[in-house]
Amino acid sequence: MARARQRESRRGLPWRIVEHHYWSRNVFVGIHDSYETQVQTFVSAKGGSRDNLKLTLEETRELFDSEMLRRLIQQGVHPLRDVAHAYFRESDVAEPYDSTVSRIYHELSILKEEHLSVRDFPRDGKTKEFARLFQEVSEYYPQRLGRVKDLFARAQKRFDKLLPGFAADTIVLRSAYLFRDELWPATPRPSLTRFLGKMFPGEGPIHGYRSVARSFLKAGFYKHAAACARMGVASAGKEAQARARSARAQHLRETIADLDRLAARAEAELAALTEQAN
């Protein structure tokens, strides 16, 4: 009974990890890219090398959007850290992903405080105390930002290793399909196909599409089942052409046929429901 309650309390946590992981990663990429663009603009305007770049107070303020940094921490990394703790820390074995997310939260929190200290420090612009603070923060910005970038890369690598463990979770399967545009909004982006390929490394993304479509079909979501199956057919068709002479090609063709049948069944069920409603 206790184990049943424990499993129920953990239900939904894998999807929350997936959701907050990608949201945080996407927002950080935006912050990092904006920072790099600003730095390159200043280098081009001032000349010289990036390592010797000297910025004014106003220019330093422009390096980060304080509101986006706050949102990244409060709406992304903070809840990701909490849900990772809840999911992974019931075991006595330390999970590297959980530890890395905690480090990301710590580094970003320091970065935010450094930025605010420069922005809000009581000053007349000439005091030695402020000058020392400004110099320290200016030097630490690129180091800390680079450290956070490396930590996100490390978290992504470990996250990919964890994904097969979520393959039987219907909430993760269906939600990844339903919210795919929110999870991967950038172009080019790691698409749903790539995500399913990581989740099903043995049989590949086509098996993932079939699992998602079957889950929708079983639950009576015929429209989503059909659309997902058709999406899987389109994705697998490209792979089948690329592997036309390989041993895997026959397996792909068989799975494509299975997806076609699944889509046809879902469409028939949907048509029957529509006719009954009319």
Secondary structure, 3 states (H helix, E strand, C coil): CHHHHHHHHHCCHHHHHHHHHHHHHHHHHHHHHHHHHHHHHHHHHHCCCCCCCCCCHHHHHCCCCHHHHHHHHHHHHHHHHHHHHHHHCCCCCCCHHHHHHHHHHHHHHHHHHHHHHHHHCCCCCCCHHHHHHHHHHHHHHHHHHHHHHHHHHHHHHHHHHHHHHHCCCHHHHHHHHHCHHHHCCCCCCCCHHHHHHHHCCCCCHHHHHHHHHHHHHHHCCHHHHHHHHHHHHHHHHHHHHHCCCCCHHHHHHHHHHHHHHHHHHHHHHHHHHHHHHC
